[in-house]
Amino acid sequence: MLTGIPSVISPDLLKIMMEMGHGDELILADGNFPAAACARRLVRADGLGIVPLLDAVLRLFPLDTYVKEPVALMQVVPGDPTVPTVWEQYEQVLANRAGAGIQIEQVERFAFYERAKRAYAIVATGETSQYANIILTKGVVKEGGSL
C-alpha cells in the first residue's frame, strides 16, 4: 500500500496512468460500453461507479491544457429521451479537481467508439448510468509539480 493514492485506484490503473504521456487518452467506461472489444489496454474496475473514480483519477492526472476540450462525453443518440444526469456530477468533479472552465466535447456514439479504439487505455467500470462514458486527455506535469 501507498499513502496519498486513493483506494479506488488499482495498481493496474496507477501503472497505466504513469505510462501515459501528454496527449494520451484514458476512457472511463460505463457498464454497457464494449470496453473489451475496443481496448488496446483494459483495466477492470467492475465494482466502481465513474464519479468516485473520476475524482480519484483527477487527483493524480493532469488534464491537457494545450487542447480546447481535454474532456469528451458520448453524445446522446438522436431520438433517445435519456437525460444523462451524471454529467452534472462530472462537471462538479472537474471544477473541483481541474478548475472552472474545463471545456467538454460531445462525441457522436460511433465516433466515440472509433476514438476509444485509439485511446491509450479503457477502464471498464460498473457504472449503471447511461451515457456515462468519459474521455480524459492527459496533460503535462509542470515544472515544480508535486512529488
N, C-alpha and C positions, 0 to 999 in steps of 0.2 A: 504494500500500500504506500501511497504518497500523500503528502499534505498539499492542500490547495487545489487538488484535482476533484471536480465534482463527481460524486459516486455514480452518476448515470453515464459517465464517460468510461467506456470499457477500454481495456488495454489495446484491443484491436483498433478502436476508433482513435485513441490517442496516437498510436503509431501512424495511422493513415494521415491524420492532421499534421503530424510532424513531417511526414514525407512530402506533403503538398507544397507546391511553390506558388508564387504570385500569379494570379490569373486562373489557377486550377479551380474547378468547381466541385462542391460537395452537395449531394442531394439528400435531404431528409425526406423519406418517402412514407406515405401513409400505408395502411394495411392492404389497400386494394391495388396499389401500384405494382406493376410487373417488374419488381426490382431484380430478381434473379435473371430474368430474360434480358435486361438492359445493362446490367452492371459489368464494368471491367474489373472492379473490386467491390465486393459486397461485405457489409458489416451488418450483423443481425443485432437488432435491439427490439425484439418482438414484444416485450412486456411494457415498453415505454410509449408514452404519448409524445408528440413532437414539441409541444410548448415547453415542458421542462428540459427536454434535450436541446432545443434551440437556445434556451437561456444558458445552459451549461457550456455548449459549444462556443457561444459568443463571449464567454469569459476568457477563452484561450485563443480564439480565431479572429484575426483582424479582417474586416471586410475591405474589398478593393476600393480605394479612393480615386483611382485613375479611370474608372468607368462610370458612366452615367447611372446605371442601375445594377448595383452589385448583388441584388436580391431579385429572384424571379419566382412567380407562382404560376400554377397551371390554371389557365383561364377556364371559367365555367363554359361548358359546351352550350352553344346557342340553343335555346328552347328548353334547357334544363332549368326547372324552377328553384334549384338549390341555391341558398344564400350561405356562402361559407363564413360563418361567424368566427371561426378560428383565426381568420385573417386579422381581425381586430386585436386578438391576443398577440399575434406575431408583431404587429405594429408597436404594441406596448413594449414587448421584449426588445425589439430593435431599438426603440427610442432609449430604453434604459441601458442597454449594453453598448450600442454603437453611436448613440446620439440622435438628436432630432434631424429630420430632413433626409433620411435614407430613402432613396428612390427605389420603387419596386416595379418591376416589369411584369406584365401578364403575358404568358406564352400559350398559344393555341395548343390543344391537347396533343396532337400528333407531332407537332414541332417540339413540344416538351419531351416526348419520348425519344426523338432523334437527338436532342441535346443531352438527354440522360445517357445515351449510349456513348457519348464522348466525354462525359464527366469523369473526374478522377476516381470518385467512389460514390456509392449509394448506400445510405443507411436505411435498412428496412425496419420500420417501427411497427408497433401495434396500434398506431393512431387510427381511430374509427371515424373521424370527421372526413366528409367528402371534400375533395379539392384541397387537401391539407399539404400536398407536396410543395417543397420549397427548395430552391437552388441558392446556395451561398457561394459567391466568388471570393476566393482568398486574396487578401491584400498583403501588404508588406509590413513587417515589424520594423518600425522606425528606429533609428539610432537612439539609444537611451531607453529602449523598451524594457519592460520588466524582465528580470531573470528568473 
